[in-house]
């Protein structure tokens, strides 16, 4: 388990731009050393802001988009094309503007897909897809993602792992259906903490005053059941990317000075 590292930027725009630049570097490095790269995307305003900044970055052309696998950490279990689905928002922010290989864009199933309204069956199918992509040296039945990104909710949830709900307690399965989520829509699909912890690097994104208390709780020794963000760790690196507002309630010994 890696010790969390913090980077604080002056505002959310700078955070998105810097995170996009950091992601480009990680993808290019992985492709140079291994031939391909794998990234797990997150939705929400910070995840989509990062994708929009990546689309606008001149250095994006350094990426070989045809050799990039994209996965999702969670999804709202809604019909294909619904504007609230993370994949729909990601396509608008970035994916439709770059030459990805469609076979390497691994969207989570929709509620009008082959599994119908059965979120648990859809989750099991996504777990099987992850397992099929995992290699002999990978752990927990998922690929060893190069970067897995997570937005942090005001209640400390990450992906669709909400405090105290059954999904955050899951220790065996890699993907679960989530029912009765406190944030709409109530039915979702999510990676579990064991799957998240199989990534080389986990990046947690938090911007805005409404994320300040969540960041402080998660980084101050809270348990993962009560504060799921506290349980999100990468194999080699756990990186919290915040703006100054989200970092405003951190203990002073954790708070790095904002960067430009």
C-alpha positions, 0 to 999 in steps of 0.5 A: 500500500502506497502512502498518499502524496498530495499536490495542491493547485491554485484552482480547479482549472489549473488542477485539470490542466496539470492533471491532464499533462501528468496523464499524458506523460504516464500514458506515453511512458507506458506505451514506450516501455510496454507498447500499450497503456491502460487507464481507468476513467472517472466521471463527475465535474473533475473527471470530465474537466480533466478530459476536456483539458486533455483534449485541449492540450497540444501534447495529446498528440504524443499519445498513440490513441490506438494503443490505449485501453480505457476502462471505467471505475463506475457507471450510472446504470441508465440506458445507452446514450443517456446524458448522465452516463459517465461514458456519454459525458466522456465521449463528449469531453474527449473520446469522440475527438481522438482516434481511439480503437473502439475495441479498446474502449471498455464501457460498462453495460447500460440498463438497456443492454444484454442484461436488461435491468439486472445491474448485478448481471451487468456487473458480473459481465464487466468483471468477466471482461476485466478478467479476460484482459488480465495477464498472468502477472496481474492481481485480483482478476483485473489488469494492472492499470497504469492509472486509475482515476477517482473523483472524491464526493462530498461524503467521501465516496469514490467510484460508486462506493458509498460510506457504510453501503455493502459495496464498500465492504466487498472483498472478493468481487471486482465489480458489483451492482450498487443499489440504493445509492444516496446520490441519484440514480440509485442503481449503479455499477462500480469497481470494488476496493480490491480492483481499485487497489490493483492499479499501479497508480490511483489518482484522487481528484477533488476540487471545490469547497464542498470537497474540503471536509471529505479530503480532510476526513479521508486523509486523517486516518478514517476507516474505509467503510466510513470514508471509502476514499481512505481505502483507495490506494495504488500499488506504487503510488496514491496521488491526491490532486486538489485545488486550494479550496478542497485542501482548505481543511487539511491538517497543516502538516499535510497541506502543501503550498499550492502550485501555479 
